[in-house]
Amino acid sequence: MPMDDGREEGQVRGGAGAKVQAYCRALVADLPRGRLGCAIAEELLAGVPMAHRRRLPDVVGSAPSIFRALVAWGILPSSPSARVMSAALECVATVSPLVERRSPRLWVLRLSHFADDRSPLAQAVRRRIPNDLIEMEPAPDRAARPAGRRASRDERDRLAVELAASKREIERQQAALEEVRGALTAAEQAATVLQQQIDAAVRREALASEQSTKKSEQLVVERRRVEAAERRSAELERQGSDALKKIAASEERADALEEELHEQRMIVFASEATESELMGGLARAEEMVASATEEARAATTRAAELERKLEVVTTAAAEAKTQSQSELAALRKELVELRKVEYRQAERIKTLELLSSKESWERATIVKALGMSTYDDRVMIDVFNERMSALDSALGELRALRKILRVGPQDQRPLQEILEAELRSRATGQPPSDPQRR
């Protein structure tokens, strides 16, 4: 890669070796001071330029295997302890891609990546080291140990002082660790007690929520029973109305047949010559009367069945009304007790808010379904009273029909028999012979 002054990058003040040496000096300045393994990291960085000049390969493996390879190559005089090895590699990895941690026990030392201009390490060197920094004289490397196995007296004294300081630091950290362990034990005990209290509160909340859910389900069941009774009453009312319409149609048809019979009789009195034709007309009229009688008989049977069903539904509605009122009163008392218990527990405020919102939704649903302006606890009783009034109206209409047929309350004959007698009396023009008719 050409530089600004026309020289190649590898030809500036000693080439790539000078740039690698300057990069390692910069990394030594970037190391986190005061951390474990910082001094060994300085020695490692001081030996990297030598490894680059000797074109040594990358090293992949655990921290002890990497340091054993460096000692075997003569880059380091000796291997530190296993704990310091990992700490030293970690210090270098925090400031440069020269060292990478692949896993908790696997490290990579990239010694050959300086020669690859496309590698992240070569790019980091170009970014970190300008040409003017390469021209600076290197500072004396005080951290690097002399090559070989022998150490000077000053180095031994320095290591002894560092060892004593490390021991004092270790003792201080152990004492602090004991204090932290004691505090942690106390915190764990307090957390256990707090967790037990929380579990008890959660169990109480769950029990109260389950009770509220059961009561709500009971209310829903009661509402469904009331709605079913209302639908059944409406169906019976509709059937009763249809039966009344059929009876009215049968009466109109009977009146028309009666008029037709009267006209036939007038024709018979007017001309004996047409007796055969009148007999045929009378036969047809009698067939029509018989058909009308059958229809009236079927309508009477249906009306009787409807009366019986109305009585059954009325009785069931009254029983459901009484039972629902008692159950609703009991449920209200139980809900009042539950609310008193819930208000005494501050930690169940959220559950009470959810129950309140659900109750508001149910009230709004009831108000919308029944078309009311506001919710009232007596609304169910009013609905039952309205349905009972409708049933009484239907029974009144049946009594009005018997009154139209001029049948007194003491007449116990079926409605079909009463209709047949009425049709016969109209056909013959004679009053009914039944003494019970008014």
C-alpha positions in Angstrom: 0.0 0.0 0.0 1.8 3.3 -1.1 2.2 6.0 1.5 1.9 9.8 1.0 5.7 10.3 0.3 5.8 7.5 -2.3 7.4 4.8 -0.1 6.0 1.4 0.5 4.6 0.8 4.0 7.1 -2.1 4.6 10.1 0.2 3.8 9.6 2.9 6.5 12.4 2.9 9.2 13.1 -0.7 9.3 10.0 -2.1 7.5 7.2 -4.1 9.1 9.4 -5.2 12.1 9.7 -1.6 13.3 5.9 -1.1 12.9 5.2 -4.3 14.9 7.6 -3.1 17.6 5.9 0.3 17.8 2.5 -1.3 17.9 3.6 -3.5 20.8 4.9 -0.4 22.7 1.5 1.2 22.2 -0.3 -1.8 23.5 1.9 -1.8 26.6 0.7 1.7 27.3 -3.0 0.7 26.7 -2.9 -2.3 29.2 -5.2 -1.9 32.2 -2.9 -1.2 35.1 -3.5 -2.8 38.5 -5.1 -5.9 37.1 -3.8 -9.4 37.6 -1.5 -10.5 34.8 -0.6 -7.0 33.6 3.2 -7.5 34.2 3.2 -10.9 32.3 1.2 -9.3 29.5 4.0 -6.6 29.2 6.6 -9.4 28.9 4.4 -11.2 26.3 4.1 -8.0 24.2 7.8 -7.3 24.5 8.6 -10.7 22.9 6.1 -10.4 20.0 8.5 -8.4 17.7 11.1 -11.2 18.1 8.4 -13.8 17.2 7.5 -11.7 14.2 11.1 -11.5 13.0 11.5 -15.3 13.4 8.2 -15.8 11.5 6.8 -18.0 14.2 3.3 -19.5 13.5 0.0 -18.9 15.4 -0.6 -20.7 18.7 -4.0 -22.2 19.4 -4.8 -24.0 22.7 -5.1 -23.4 26.4 -3.3 -20.7 28.3 -0.6 -23.2 29.7 0.0 -24.6 26.2 0.5 -21.2 24.7 3.0 -20.1 27.4 4.9 -23.5 27.1 5.3 -22.8 23.4 6.6 -19.3 24.0 9.1 -20.5 26.6 10.2 -23.3 24.2 10.8 -20.7 21.5 12.8 -18.5 23.9 10.2 -15.6 23.8 9.6 -15.8 27.5 12.2 -16.9 30.1 9.7 -19.0 32.2 6.0 -19.7 32.7 3.9 -18.0 35.4 1.1 -19.6 37.4 -2.0 -20.9 35.6 -4.2 -18.2 37.1 -1.8 -15.5 35.9 -1.5 -17.0 32.4 -5.3 -16.6 31.7 -5.3 -13.1 33.2 -2.3 -12.0 31.0 -4.0 -13.3 27.8 -7.2 -11.6 28.9 -5.4 -8.2 29.4 -3.9 -8.4 25.8 -7.3 -9.5 24.3 -9.0 -6.4 25.7 -6.7 -4.0 23.8 -5.8 -5.9 20.6 -7.0 -8.7 18.2 -3.5 -10.2 18.7 -5.1 -12.5 21.3 -8.7 -13.9 21.0 -10.6 -16.1 23.4 -12.6 -18.7 21.6 -14.0 -20.5 24.7 -13.4 -20.4 28.4 -10.2 -22.6 27.9 -9.3 -22.0 24.3 -7.1 -19.1 23.2 -5.6 -18.0 19.9 -2.3 -16.0 19.7 -2.0 -14.6 16.1 1.7 -14.2 15.5 1.5 -14.7 11.7 -1.3 -12.3 11.0 1.0 -9.3 10.9 2.1 -10.3 7.4 -1.5 -10.4 6.1 -2.6 -6.9 5.1 -6.2 -8.0 5.0 -6.3 -9.5 8.5 -8.0 -7.5 11.4 -4.6 -7.5 13.2 -2.8 -5.8 10.3 -5.6 -3.3 10.0 -5.4 -2.5 13.7 -1.6 -1.9 13.3 -2.2 0.6 10.5 -4.9 2.4 12.4 -2.9 2.5 15.7 0.7 3.3 14.4 1.4 6.3 12.1 4.7 6.7 10.4 6.0 9.4 12.8 5.5 7.1 15.7 7.7 4.5 14.0 10.6 7.1 13.8 10.6 7.5 17.6 13.3 5.8 19.5 12.0 2.9 21.5 11.9 3.4 25.3 13.9 1.1 27.4 11.9 -2.1 28.1 11.9 -2.4 31.8 9.3 -5.1 32.0 11.1 -7.6 29.8 13.4 -10.0 31.5 16.9 -10.8 30.2 17.1 -13.7 27.9 18.2 -17.0 29.4 17.5 -18.7 32.7 19.6 -16.3 35.0 18.0 -13.3 36.6 19.7 -10.3 38.1 19.6 -9.4 41.8 17.4 -6.3 41.1 14.9 -8.5 39.3 14.7 -10.9 42.2 14.3 -8.0 44.7 11.5 -6.5 42.5 9.8 -9.9 42.3 10.1 -10.4 46.1 8.5 -7.0 46.7 5.7 -7.7 44.2 5.2 -11.1 45.9 4.9 -9.6 49.3 2.5 -7.0 48.0 0.5 -9.7 46.3 0.2 -11.7 49.5 -1.0 -8.7 51.4 -3.5 -7.9 48.7 -4.7 -11.6 48.7 -5.1 -11.5 52.5 -7.1 -8.2 52.3 -9.3 -9.6 49.5 -9.9 -12.9 51.5 -11.0 -10.8 54.5 -13.3 -8.8 52.3 -14.5 -12.0 50.8 -15.4 -13.4 54.2 -17.4 -10.2 54.9 -19.2 -10.5 51.6 -20.0 -14.1 52.3 -21.5 -13.2 55.7 -23.5 -10.5 54.2 -24.6 -12.8 51.3 -25.7 -15.5 53.8 -27.8 -12.9 55.7 -29.2 -11.7 52.5 -30.1 -15.2 51.4 -31.9 -15.9 54.7 -33.8 -12.6 54.4 -34.6 -13.5 50.8 -35.9 -16.9 51.9 -38.2 -15.4 54.6 -39.4 -12.8 52.0 -40.0 -15.5 49.4 -42.0 -17.5 52.0 -44.2 -14.4 52.8 -44.6 -13.8 49.0 -45.7 -17.5 48.5 -48.2 -17.3 51.3 -49.6 -14.0 49.9 -49.8 -15.6 46.4 -51.6 -18.6 47.8 -54.1 -16.4 49.6 -54.7 -14.3 46.5 -55.2 -17.5 44.4 -57.7 -18.9 46.9 -59.7 -15.6 46.9 -59.5 -15.4 43.1 -60.8 -19.0 42.9 -63.7 -18.2 45.2 -64.6 -15.1 43.2 -64.4 -17.1 40.0 -66.8 -19.8 41.4 -69.3 -17.1 42.4 -69.1 -15.5 39.0 -69.7 -18.8 37.3 -72.7 -19.4 39.5 -74.1 -16.0 38.6 -73.5 -16.8 34.9 -75.4 -20.2 35.3 -78.3 -18.4 36.9 -78.4 -15.8 34.2 -78.4 -18.5 31.5 -81.3 -20.3 33.3 -83.3 -17.1 33.4 -82.6 -16.4 29.7 -83.7 -20.0 28.8 -87.0 -19.6 30.7 -87.6 -16.3 29.0 -87.0 -17.8 25.6 -89.3 -20.7 26.4 -92.0 -18.3 27.5 -91.7 -16.3 24.3 -91.9 -19.4 22.2 -95.1 -20.5 24.1 -96.6 -17.1 23.7 -95.9 -17.2 20.0 -97.5 -20.7 19.7 -100.5 -19.5 21.7 -100.9 -16.6 19.4 -100.7 -18.8 16.3 -103.4 -21.1 17.8 -105.7 -18.2 18.6 -105.3 -17.0 15.0 -106.2 -20.5 13.7 -109.2 -20.7 16.0 -110.4 -17.3 14.7 -109.9 -18.4 11.1 -111.9 -21.6 11.9 -114.7 -19.5 13.4 -114.8 -17.3 10.3 -114.9 -20.3 8.1 -117.7 -21.9 10.1 -119.7 -18.6 9.8 -119.1 -18.7 6.1 -120.3 -22.3 5.9 -123.3 -21.5 8.0 -124.3 -18.7 5.6 -123.8 -21.0 2.7 -126.1 -23.6 4.4 -128.7 -21.0 5.0 -128.5 -20.0 1.3 -128.9 -23.6 0.3 -131.9 -24.0 2.6 -133.5 -21.0 1.0 -132.9 -22.5 -2.5 -134.6 -25.8 -1.3 -137.6 -23.9 -0.1 -137.9 -21.9 -3.3 -137.7 -24.8 -5.8 -138.3 -28.5 -5.3 -137.1 -29.1 -8.8 -133.5 -28.5 -7.9 -133.6 -30.9 -4.9 -131.0 -33.1 -6.3 -128.6 -30.3 -6.9 -129.3 -28.9 -3.4 -128.6 -32.3 -1.9 -125.2 -32.4 -3.7 -124.5 -28.9 -2.4 -125.5 -29.9 1.0 -123.3 -32.9 0.9 -120.4 -30.7 -0.1 -121.3 -28.2 2.6 -121.4 -31.0 5.1 -118.0 -32.2 4.0 -116.7 -28.7 4.4 -118.3 -28.5 7.8 -116.7 -31.8 8.7 -113.3 -30.5 7.6 -113.8 -27.3 9.6 -114.8 -29.4 12.5 -111.6 -31.5 12.3 -109.5 -28.3 12.0 -111.4 -26.9 15.0 -110.8 -30.1 16.9 -107.0 -30.0 16.2 -106.9 -26.3 17.2 -108.7 -27.2 20.4 -106.2 -29.9 21.2 -103.4 -27.6 20.4 -104.9 -24.9 22.6 -105.3 -27.4 25.5 -101.7 -28.5 25.1 -100.6 -24.9 25.0 -102.6 -24.2 28.2 -100.9 -27.1 29.9 -97.4 -26.0 28.8 -98.2 -22.4 29.9 -99.1 -23.7 33.3 -95.9 -25.8 33.5 -93.8 -22.8 32.3 -95.5 -20.5 34.8 -94.8 -22.9 37.7 -91.2 -23.3 36.6 -90.7 -19.6 36.1 -92.1 -18.9 39.6 -89.8 -21.6 41.1 -86.8 -20.2 39.2 -87.7 -16.7 40.3 -87.9 -17.7 44.0 -84.7 -19.8 43.8 -82.8 -17.1 41.9 -83.8 -14.5 44.4 -82.6 -16.6 47.4 -79.4 -17.6 45.6 -78.7 -14.0 44.5 -79.2 -12.8 48.1 -76.8 -15.5 49.4 -74.3 -14.7 46.7 -74.5 -11.0 47.5 -73.8 -11.7 51.2 -70.8 -13.9 50.3 -69.5 -11.3 47.9 -69.7 -8.6 50.6 -67.7 -10.9 53.0 -65.1 -11.5 50.3 -64.8 -7.8 49.6 -64.3 -7.1 53.3 -61.5 -9.6 53.4 -59.9 -8.3 50.2 -59.9 -4.7 51.5 -57.9 -5.8 54.5 -55.1 -7.0 52.3 -53.1 -4.3 50.7 -51.1 -6.6 48.4 -54.3 -7.8 46.6 -55.2 -4.3 45.2 -54.5 -5.4 41.7 -56.7 -8.5 41.9 -59.6 -6.3 43.3 -59.2 -3.9 40.4 -59.4 -6.8 37.9 -62.5 -8.2 39.6 -64.1 -4.7 39.6 -63.4 -4.2 35.9 -64.9 -7.6 35.2 -68.0 -6.8 37.3 -68.4 -3.5 35.5 -68.3 -5.3 32.2 -70.9 -7.8 33.3 -73.2 -5.0 34.4 -72.7 -3.1 31.2 -73.6 -6.4 29.3 -76.8 -6.8 31.4 -77.7 -3.2 30.8 -77.2 -3.5 27.1 -79.0 -6.9 26.8 -82.1 -5.7 28.8 -82.1 -2.2 27.3 -81.9 -0.4 30.7 -80.4 3.0 31.4 -78.7 2.0 34.6 -77.9 -1.3 36.4 -80.1 -2.3 39.4 -80.0 -5.4 41.5 -83.9 -5.6 41.2 -83.8 -5.8 37.5 -84.1 -9.6 37.4 -87.2 -9.5 39.6 -88.7 -6.9 37.3 -88.0 -9.1 34.3 -89.7 -12.0 36.0 -92.7 -9.9 36.8 -93.0 -8.8 33.2 -92.8 -12.4 31.9 -95.5 -13.4 34.5 -97.7 -10.6 33.3 -97.3 -11.8 29.7 -98.3 -15.3 30.7 -101.3 -14.0 32.6 -102.3 -12.1 29.4 -102.1 -15.3 27.4 -104.3 -17.1 29.9 -106.8 -14.1 29.7 -107.0 -14.4 26.0 -107.8 -18.1 26.3 -110.6 -17.3 28.8 -111.9 -14.6 26.3 -112.1 -17.3 23.6 -114.2 -19.5 25.9 -116.3 -16.5 26.6 -116.8 -15.9 22.9 -118.0 -19.5 22.5 -120.5 -18.7 25.4 -119.1 -21.4 27.7 -119.3 -20.8 31.4 -116.6 -21.6 33.9 -118.7 -24.5 35.3 -118.6 -26.3 31.9 -115.8 -29.0 32.1 -116.2 -30.2 28.5 -113.1 -30.1 26.2 -113.0 -27.1 23.9 -113.3 -29.4 20.8 -116.6 -30.8 22.0 -117.9 -27.3 22.7 -117.0 -26.3 19.1 -118.7 -29.3 17.6 -121.9 -28.6 19.5 -121.8 -25.0 18.4 -121.4 -25.9 14.8 -124.3 -28.4 15.0 -126.6 -25.8 16.6 -125.8 -23.3 13.9 -126.3 -25.9 11.1 -129.7 -27.0 12.4 -130.8 -23.5 13.5 -131.8 -24.8 16.9 -130.4 -23.6 20.3 -127.9 -25.8 22.0 -129.5 -28.5 24.2 -126.7 -28.5 26.7 -128.1 -27.0 30.0 -124.6 -25.8 31.0 -124.4 -23.2 28.1 -125.4 -19.6 29.0 
